[in-house]
Amino acid sequence: MMEVQNMLDNTPDTLTLKELQKVLKIGKNTALRLVHEDIITGHWIAGKWLFLKEDVIEYICNSR
């Protein structure tokens, strides 16, 4: 888990959908599928998806 945290050191605490796509190296449809299937937690705020860095780290660690 520590190596994943180190990998995301320069990543903001809250990621947009585009930032999530870049970090996970996935497309928009795949990112949205992960949210809609409750695989990764996303928050719909002010008309856009936001993701907490800690949730992204948890997803990466659980998908290994």
C-alpha positions in Angstrom: 0.0 0.0 0.0 2.9 2.4 0.8 4.3 2.1 -2.8 0.8 3.0 -4.2 0.7 6.0 -1.9 4.2 7.0 -3.0 3.2 6.6 -6.6 0.3 9.1 -6.0 2.3 11.6 -3.9 1.9 14.4 -6.6 -1.8 13.6 -7.0 -4.4 16.0 -5.4 -6.5 14.7 -2.5 -9.6 14.9 -4.8 -9.5 13.7 -8.4 -11.7 14.6 -11.3 -13.0 11.9 -13.7 -10.2 12.8 -16.1 -7.5 12.6 -13.4 -8.9 9.2 -12.3 -8.7 8.0 -16.0 -5.1 9.1 -16.2 -4.0 7.5 -12.9 -5.7 4.2 -13.7 -4.9 4.3 -17.4 -8.5 3.6 -18.4 -11.1 5.2 -20.6 -14.1 7.3 -19.6 -16.6 4.5 -20.1 -14.6 2.1 -17.9 -14.2 4.7 -15.2 -18.0 5.4 -15.2 -18.7 1.6 -15.1 -16.5 1.2 -12.0 -18.5 3.9 -10.3 -21.9 2.6 -11.4 -21.1 -0.9 -10.3 -19.9 0.4 -6.9 -16.3 -0.9 -7.5 -14.9 2.6 -6.8 -16.5 5.3 -4.8 -17.3 8.5 -6.7 -19.2 11.6 -5.6 -21.4 13.6 -8.0 -20.9 17.2 -6.9 -21.8 20.3 -8.8 -22.3 18.4 -12.0 -19.0 16.5 -12.0 -17.6 13.3 -10.6 -15.0 13.6 -7.8 -13.0 10.8 -6.3 -11.0 10.8 -3.0 -7.4 9.8 -3.4 -7.7 7.4 -0.5 -10.6 5.6 -2.4 -8.4 5.4 -5.5 -5.5 3.9 -3.4 -7.9 1.4 -1.9 -9.2 0.4 -5.3 -5.6 -0.1 -6.7 -4.6 -2.2 -3.7 -7.7 -4.4 -3.9 -7.3 -4.9 -7.6 -3.8 -6.4 -7.4 
